Amino acid sequence: MNWETIGKWAFIIGLVIAVLAGLFFQPGWAIWVLAILGVIVGLINVTVEETRGFLLASIALTLSATALNTIPVIGTVFKYILPFVVAFVAGATIVVALKELFQTARK
């Protein structure tokens, strides 16, 4: 199994855990698991070419997650799922942002 496959599976597993945790669990251990999976995804799954798009999408997700809570029916469902998705993406975002900062500083 190569790193690309591991990264893809870490991403899929992270999203599945985020949705299931949002539907069935309270925050706690799931947040830590998702953050660690996010770090793994950030380290091995996001390429240099994908960095800017990933960081932009991460910002959009984080900002829109709070806005979706105001929508009556859909917001109720997302209210419990999105914090877990944001925790997962935040782990990857921190790693990708740091990699980009170091890359920029080298130039």
C-alpha positions, -999 to +999 in steps of 0.1 A: +000+000+000+015+034-010+012+068+007-013+081-018-037+052-010-033+057+027-040+094+023-071+087+003-084+062+029-076+085+058-097+113+041-126+090+035-125+075+070-122+109+085-153+122+067-173+090+076-163+093+113-172+131+112-207+124+099-213+094+122-199+112+152-221+142+144-252+120+143-246+097+172-219+109+196-210+139+217-177+157+212-147+141+230-126+113+216-140+117+181-126+153+178-091+140+186-093+111+162-106+134+134-079+160+141-052+133+139-066+119+107-067+155+094-030+159+101-023+126+083-043+138+053-025+172+054+009+155+055+005+129+028-026+136+007-026+173-003-001+180-030+017+213-038-006+219-067-037+214-045-025+236-016-042+269-026-075+253-035-075+232-003-067+262+019-094+283+001-120+254+005-110+250+042-116+287+049-150+285+030-160+254+049-151+269+083-169+302+077-200+286+061-203+260+089-216+286+113-239+302+088-257+269+080-269+266+116-294+294+109-313+274+082-343+258+100-344+222+088-310+216+072-293+236+098-304+213+126-288+183+109-256+201+100-254+217+134-242+184+148-222+171+119-202+202+108-182+207+140-167+172+134-160+179+097-144+212+107-122+195+133-111+170+106-104+196+080-087+219+106-060+193+113-052+191+076-054+228+072-028+236+098-004+211+083-009+223+047-007+260+058+025+254+076+040+235+047+031+264+024+046+289+048+079+270+050+079+267+012+073+304+008+100+312+033+125+291+014+121+312-017 
